[in-house]
Amino acid sequence: MQTETSDSLAHGHDFGLGVVKPAERGTRFVVLLTAGFMVAEVAAGLAFGSMALLADGLHMASHAFALGLSLAAYVYARRRARDPRFSFGVGKVSSLAGFTGALLLALFALAMALESVRRLVDPVAIRFDAAILVAALGLGVNLLCGFVLLRAHHGHDHDAAHEDHNLRAATLHVLADALTSLLAIGALLTGKFLGWNWMDAAMGLVGAAVVSSWALGLLRQSSRVLLDWQAPPEVLARVREALEARPGDRLEDLHVWSIGPGLRAACLVVTSADPLSAGAYRRCLPADLGIVHANIEVHARG
């Protein structure tokens, strides 16, 4: 039996995560912008006696907190990238932060729904002009934040951007805030010009439903990484095809799982009547699958 691992004395597990990347830079900018606008809104609400400004500022504070968690996760992962206590590196910090962000997003959606139901049952007076101004300012800030985070997505390669659950959580928080502002503007305009005050609460319920769907999707994706879910069938099929390309080679055991954004580990057992070295099979793995750590056992078959 031959056994090879991708590890050696010179092999680390930082996998390029020890440097500042576009996602971290973009998230830092978004946190500063969101926190700055939040402070300005709260200060203006207190100075001018506007409950609309004060309420929106406190609402934005919850998103600033969630975005701050995303930034903290990037900083922590970068600083711990070479910490040997992490068996497969710190890539899963992204998924842990994404899972936490999704939980906060779900709580935000629940709060939206409860407040909307309360307002349907017990309507409150709405200062339309002030509320529309606040919603428009909030929408502008969130559109700018969304643009910054989308640029950070493009700074990743495709697979890493798709699997960076921390960046996805930050983006969804910004999109949720933008959606809330957009729905609020539409509802407030119909309330002001058509007298449909109930639209404000109704659009809150619509927004809560959409945000809940986003949160559940992110919870599902991030939890699969945290639980070492097997890689997609198409990835497994490509690994099997590559390692069974020679007649007589057979892949007896195959495990491939995610260890970070765009990064995978693999554990394989190959049997053959005329086996190659474990290193030769390692070199057969498709490079674009992001398998950065592989344990391969080779058994001669009589």
Residue, then its C-alpha position, 0 to 999 in steps of 0.5 A: m500500500q502506498t499513501e500520500t498526503s498533500d502535506s509535507l514539512a514545507h506545506g502550510h494551510d494558509f491557502g492564500l488567506g493570510v493577506v488582505k483581499p478585496a472582500e475584506r477591504g470592501t466590507r471595511f468600507v461598508v461598515l464605516l459608511t453604514a456606521g457613519f450614516m447611522v450616527a448621523e441619523v440618530a444625532a439628527g433624530l435627537a436634534f430635530g425631534s424626528m422619530a422617523l430618523l431616530a428609528d431608522g438610525l437604530h434600525m441601521a445600527s443592527h445592520a452595522f453590527a452584523l456587518g461588523l461581525s463580517l469584518a471581524a471574521y475576515v480580520y480573524a481569519r487573516r491573522r490566524a491563517r498560519d495557526p497550526r491549530f486549525s487542521f485544514g486552515v481557517g477557511k471555514v471561518s467564512s462559513l461560520a460568520g455567514f451562518t451567524g449573519a444568516l441567523l441575524l438576518a432571520l431575526f431581522a426578518l422576524a422583527m420586520a414581520l412582527e412590527s408590520v402585523r402590529r401596525l396592521v392591527d394598531p395603525v400609527a400616524i405617519r409623517f410621510d415627507a420625513a419618512i420618505l426622505v429617510a428611506a431615500l437617504g437609506l436607499g442611497v447609502n445601501l446602493l453604494c454599499g451594495f456596489v462596493l460589495l459587488r466589486a468585492h465579489h468580482g475581486h474573487d475567482h468565481d468559485a471563491a466568490h460563490e462560496d464566501h458565505n461571509l461576503r454573501a451574508a454582508t451583501l444580503h444584509v445590505l440588500a435587505d436594508a435596500l429592499t426595506s427602503l425601496l418597499a418603504i418608499g413605494a408604500l409611503l408614496t401610495g399612502k401619501f397620494l392615495g391614502w393607502n396607509w395600510m401599504d406601509a405594513a403590507m410591504g413590511l410583510v413582503g420584505a420580511a418574507v423575501v429576507s427570510s428566504w435569503a436567510l434560509g438559503l444562506l443558512r442551508q449553504s453555510s451549514r453544509v460547509l460547517l458539517d463537511w457536506q460531500a462535494p456536489p455530484e459533478v465534482l465527484a464525477r470529475v474526480r472519479e473520471a480523472l482517477e479511473a482514466r487508466p484501464g484497471d484503475r478503480l476508485e474505491d473510496l471518495h470523499v471531497w468537501s469544502i474547507g473554505p471559499g473555493l478550497r476543497a480537501a479530498c480523501l481517496v482510495v485507489t486500487s489497481a493491478d498496475p498502480l502508479s505512485a500516490g503522487a502520480y494520482r495526486r497530479c491527475l486531480p483537476a486543478d480547477l476543482g480547488i483541491v488544495h489538500a489530498n490524502i491518497e491511498v494506493h492499493a495493488r490489486g492481485 
